[in-house]
Amino acid sequence: MCDVAGLRGDQQSTAPAQRHTALSRAPRHGDSAVAGSRASRLIVFSLTAGIAWSVAACASSAPARQSAVPAPRASSPVARTQDPPAALAPRSNSQPGLNGVRGWTLLGLGDSIPGAAYCAGCTSFVQLYSNRIQADTGTPVKALNLADNSGIDSARLLSAVRGDPAVRSAVRRADVITLSIGANDSIPDDFAYLQGRCGGPDNIECYVHSLATFEHNERAILAEIRLLRGTSPTAIRVTTYYNPLVGNELSVRTFGPDFALAVARPLIERLDAAICREVALVHGICIDLYHAFNGPDGTRDAGSLLSGDHIHPSQEGHRLIAQLLAAAGYEPLTADRRTAAVGGGSSVVRR
């Protein structure tokens, strides 16, 4: 385990009590070093692009990297939970149009962003989005937020959607699914960066490799969601990431004054582009948080949209995310045409 000098463990979290523990059974190597104090919490979100979430140099070697998840081959078995026969599988409650009697289910998947971590008393954008759907369509909506605040990355979420019966059942029943994953994929790289061991002339090569692995995992997660949903209409919404390092004093002290824009910004933009490419393949909608939080050129301090740790969304930030999700419309569940106004099934919704 990495010995991060000067960091005092602080295990407090203000995440909602409703958290799916099945997604957090296996702790990541190095979690105890990076999950503690306000400084170490910068690791957990500070570079959602797959970059520099570390805030203190590691005296020993970096935590072991999460290996890439190999793409399944048709001729080889895939590590999935045995599902019940189709005739016995739970079905969606969705109804076409705006007057469904039985209502819809909204499922939130992802990390500590939808988990509303470090935002005392906050209501996650998942619940707020559920409220908006019901208000806009008149259809009853049940929200199930399975966000994981333990530092989950894309490999662990892929494992869950392939092998956790509770998660698979929830996906199969969900008419609307939000996905927010990728921020924690680079935690091992952050240690390497701070030690000058990331590779390449700019010391960012390890992030590039992690980004490729993330994109593979994201594609597999979305494909599994699509497989579980079958032919049932499903509104898939995937959020991008913003840059919490702009205006973050702790980041300046740790990485230097130029890091947030010169290094973090282009990597976050690459991560977000990968997210949007993958959601387009399943005819979902990419929700652009980056420009909503950081402005048209990505240089603005997100300010009041962030909580006290200047990493996770504040209540104002969660409200904005819910608004952006609602602005995307509710197709293919309804005849709502707002989606067409922003470019159809692979659109990027901005503020």
N, C-alpha and C positions, 0 to 999 in steps of 0.2 A: 504493500500500500504506500502511496505517495505521502511523504511527510511534509505538509505545507506549513512552513514556519510562520508563526505569529497568528495563526487562525485559531480562534476559540470556538468550539462546537456550540451551536445554538440550535437546538432541534425544534424550535417553535415553528409552527406553520398555521396560517389562518385560513387554510383551504377549507372548503365546505365539508361537512361531515359525510355527505353522500359521496363516497369515493370507492371505485371498484377495486378491491384489494387483489383480485385475481391478476390484474395487470402488473402488480408490484411485488410479486412473490420473490423473485430473484434479484437481490440487490446488485447494482453494478459495482465492478471493482473500482475502488477509489471513491465511492459515494460518501464515506465518512469524512473524507478530506475535502470534498467539494460542496457538501450540502449544508454547511453550518452557518457561519456568521454572515452578516450583510456582505462582507467582502467576498466570501466564497459563493454567495448566491449570485454574484455577477457571472460566475461560471455557468450557472444553470440556464441563464437566458441571454447573456450579454451579446453573443453573436449567433443569432438565429440563422445566420447564413452558413453556419458550420465553422465558426471562427471564434477564437479567443474568448472563451467563457471563464478562463482562469484569471485569478487576480493575485496570485502569489506564486513565485517560482518554486519548483519542486526540486528538492535536493537530490532525490533518487530518481530512478527511471520513471517514465510516464506510465500511467495505467495502461493495461493491455487494451489494444484497439478491438472494437467489435468487428469481427470478420464479416466480409460481405456474405449475404445470404444467396446461395447459388440459385439460379433460375431453375425451376422444376422442369424436367423433361417428360414428354408424354410417355416414354417407355419406363420411367422410373417412378417408384411410389413417392407420394408427397406426404410430408408429416402433417396430417390433418386429423382432427377428431372425426370418428365415424359418425356421420350424420344419420338421422332416422330416414326411412323411406319417404319419398316425396309426398305420398298420401298422408303421412303422419306428421310431416314437418309443420311447425306453426306458421300461420299465414299472416300477412299484413292486414291491418284494419282499414287500409286506405279506401277512399271513395272518390270517384272522379268528380271534378267540378268543385263548387264552393259550398255545397250543402250536404256533405257526407254525414250520415247519422252516427256512425260508429267512431268517427274521428281518426286522427293520425298520431303516429308516434315519431318524436324527434329524438335522435340519438347523437350525443356528443362524444367524439373520440379524440384523444390527443394527450397533450402534456399539461404543464401547469398554467398555460395561458387560459384554455377553457376551464381549467380547474380552479381559477380565481385565487391562486396562491398569493400569499403576502399582501392581501387586500382585505383587511379585517371588516367583516360584516357585509362584504360585497356579494351581489348576485351575479353569477356568471352570465356571460352573453348567451350561453346555451338556453338558460331559462328565459332570459329577456327575449330572445329570438322566438321561442315557443309562444310567449305572450303576444308577440307581434303577428305571428302567423294566425293565431286564433282571432285576434282583433281584425286583421285584414280580410280573412276569408270566411269567418263565422263558423269554422270547423273546429271542434274540440281537439286539443293537442295535448298529448302527454309527453313530458320531457324526461329523458333518461340520460344523465350526464355520467359517462364512464371515464372521464378524464383522469389521468394518473399524475399525481404530484411528486412522484418519487424519482424523477429524472429519466423518464421513459424516452427511448429513442426509437427510430423507425424499425430497427431489427426486432426489438421487443414487441412493438405493436403488431408487426407482421406475424410474429409467433403467436400472439394472442388471437388474431382474427383467423389464423389457420388452425389453432389447436385448443382454444379455450371454449368449452361448450357454452358458457354463459355469454361470452362476447359474441359468438357465432349466432346464438339464438336472438340476441338483441339486434344484431345486424339484419337478420332475416325478417324481423318484425318491423323494422324502421322504415317509415315512408320518407323521412327527411334525415339526412346524415351530414353532420359537420365534422371535418377532419382538420386537426392542427398538429402537425408533427414535423420534426426536423431540427428543432433548436438544440437538442441535447446530443445530436450525433457527433459533434466535434469536440466533446469534452476531453478525450485523450489527446487530441491535436493541440488543445490550448496549452497543455503542459509542455508539449514538444516545442511549440512556438516560443514560449517564454524562455526555454533553454537554448533556443537557436538550433533546434534539431528537426524542424519541420521539413526541411529540404527545399531544394531549388534556389535560384539566385535571390529570390525575395523572401525566402523562409516561409512560404505558404503552400508548398507542394502537398503536404499531408492533408490540408483542407480540400484541395482539388480532388484527391483520391476519395476522401470521405463524401464529397458531394456526388461523385459517381455512384458510390455504394448507396447513398440516400435515394438517388433517383430510381435505382433499381428496386429498392424496397418500397418506395412510394407507389411505383407502378404495380408491384405485386399486391400491396394492400388494397389499392383501388380495384384491381382485377378480382381479388377475392370477394370484396364487397359486392361487385357486380354479379359474380357467380352465385353468391348466397341469395341475392335478391331475385335472380332469375329474370323473368319477364315482367315482374311487378314494377310499375312506375316509381321512380325514386329520385328525389331532389337531392343531389350530391353537391355540397358546398365545401370548398377547401380554402382555408385562409392562408395568406402569405405571412411573412414576418417583417416587422419593423426593426429599426436600428436603435436600441436603447442606450447605446454608448455616446450618442451625440448629447453633449451637455452633462455627461455623467462624470463627476469629479473623481470618483474612485477609478474609473477607467483611465483618466488622464494621469493619475498618480502611478498606475500600474503599467500601462502600455505606452504612455507618452501622449503629447498633445495632438499628434497627427494621425494616430491609429484609427480613430472612429471613422474618419472620412477617407483617408488614403488607403487603408487596408480593409476595414470592415465593410464599408459601403459597397465596393464592387463585388465582394463575396456574397453579401446579402442579396444583391441584385441577381447574381447567378443562381442562388438558391431559389429565389422567388420565381425566376423564369422556369426553372426545372419543375417547380410545383405546378405552375400553370400549364406547362406542356403535358404533364401526366393527367391532370384532371380533364383536359380536353379529350383525351383518349376514351374516357368513359362518359362523355357528354355531360359532365358536371360544369360547375361554374367556379372560377377562381376569384376569390374575394381579396382585393388589394388593400392590405393594411399598411403597407410600406409608405405609399404616398399620402394616405389618410393621416398617418401619424407623423411622418417626417417631411411632408411638403412635396411639391412637384419635382424638386431636384434632389430630394433625399437628404437635405442638409439641416433641416429644422429639428430643434429639440422638441421631443414629444410632450414635454412639460406636464401639464395637468392631466394628460391622458394616461400617465404612469402613476403607480402607487409610490409609497415612500421609498422603496428600494430602487426606484428609477429603472426598473427592469420589467416588472409585470404590469398589466393594465390596472388603472384605478377604476372606480365605479364609472366615472365619465368615459374611460376607455372602453369598458365593457358595453356601455350604452351605444357608443359609436359603432363598435363591431356589430352589434345586433341590428343597428340601422342599416349598415352596409349589406348585411345578409338579407334583410327584408327588401332592400332596394333591388335585389337580383330577381325578385318575383318568385313564384312557386311552381313554375313548370318543372316537370311534366305532370304535376298533380292537379293543376287547375288550368283553366283557359286564360289565365292572367297573361297579358302581353307585355308586362314591364321588362321581362327578360329580353324580348326581341329588341327593345330600345337600346340595350347595352351590348348587343352583338350576338345574342343567341347562346347556345349551349356551352360554348367554351370561352365566354366573355370574361373580362377582367373588370370587376365593379370597383369604381373609385369614388371618393368623396366629392 
